[in-house]
C-alpha cells in the first residue's frame, strides 16, 4: 500500500515537472516573440484570431482563446493603440461593440510568427493520428483534473466564434 502511494506521488511529480517544462517553453517563446514583433503572445493570438474571423465581439475573442473578458480588454486596448484594431458599435444594436482588424493589423497578422504553434503542429504531424488523439485526450483529462481545485467551470467551451 505504501509503495503504491509513493508511486502515485512520483507519477504526480513527473507530470508536474513536465507541465513546468511546457510552461517554461511557452514563457521563453513569448519573450522571443515580444522582442521580435513588439507584441505579446496573447496579443498575437488575439490579432490572428480576429484576422481569421472578421468582426467579432470582445467576449467572443476572450471565449475563443480562453482568457477573461477583463484581461481581453487590456489586450484589445493595446492592439487598438498600435493601430492594429478598431472598435465599432453595431448599427443594429448600439450596445454591441465589434472588434475589426485594420489594414495595418492584417499586414502585422500575416508576418508575425505564431507562438510555438507552427513548431508543435509540425512535430505532431509526424505522429500517427491515434497518438495525436491520445495526446489531446490526455491533456483534456489533465485540464479537467486541475480545474476541480480552481474556480473555473469543469466543462471547456469548444465552440468556434461566429463571424459578424
Secondary structure in CASP SS format (residue, H / E / C, confidence):
PFRMAT SS
TARGET T0000
AUTHOR 0000-0000-0000
METHOD secondary structure of the structure
MODEL  1
X C 1.00
X H 1.00
X H 1.00
X H 1.00
X H 1.00
X H 1.00
X H 1.00
X H 1.00
X H 1.00
X H 1.00
X H 1.00
X H 1.00
X H 1.00
X H 1.00
X H 1.00
X H 1.00
X H 1.00
X H 1.00
X H 1.00
X H 1.00
X H 1.00
X H 1.00
X H 1.00
X H 1.00
X H 1.00
X H 1.00
X H 1.00
X H 1.00
X H 1.00
X H 1.00
X H 1.00
X H 1.00
X H 1.00
X H 1.00
X H 1.00
X H 1.00
X H 1.00
X C 1.00
X C 1.00
X C 1.00
X H 1.00
X H 1.00
X H 1.00
X H 1.00
X H 1.00
X H 1.00
X H 1.00
X H 1.00
X H 1.00
X H 1.00
X H 1.00
X H 1.00
X H 1.00
X C 1.00
X C 1.00
X E 1.00
X E 1.00
X H 1.00
X H 1.00
X H 1.00
X H 1.00
X H 1.00
X H 1.00
X H 1.00
X H 1.00
X C 1.00
X C 1.00
X C 1.00
X H 1.00
X H 1.00
X H 1.00
X H 1.00
X H 1.00
X H 1.00
X H 1.00
X H 1.00
X H 1.00
X H 1.00
X H 1.00
X H 1.00
X H 1.00
X C 1.00
X C 1.00
X C 1.00
X E 1.00
X E 1.00
X E 1.00
X E 1.00
X E 1.00
X C 1.00
X C 1.00
X C 1.00
X C 1.00
X C 1.00
X C 1.00
X C 1.00
X E 1.00
X E 1.00
X E 1.00
X E 1.00
X E 1.00
X C 1.00
X H 1.00
X H 1.00
X H 1.00
X H 1.00
X H 1.00
X H 1.00
X H 1.00
X H 1.00
X H 1.00
X C 1.00
X C 1.00
X C 1.00
X C 1.00
X C 1.00
X H 1.00
X H 1.00
X H 1.00
X H 1.00
X H 1.00
X H 1.00
X H 1.00
X H 1.00
X H 1.00
X C 1.00
X C 1.00
X C 1.00
X H 1.00
X H 1.00
X H 1.00
X H 1.00
X H 1.00
X H 1.00
X H 1.00
X H 1.00
X H 1.00
X H 1.00
X H 1.00
X H 1.00
X H 1.00
X H 1.00
X H 1.00
X H 1.00
X H 1.00
X H 1.00
X H 1.00
X C 1.00
X C 1.00
X C 1.00
X C 1.00
X C 1.00
X C 1.00
X C 1.00
X C 1.00
X C 1.00
X C 1.00
X C 1.00
X C 1.00
X C 1.00
X C 1.00
X C 1.00
X C 1.00
X C 1.00
END
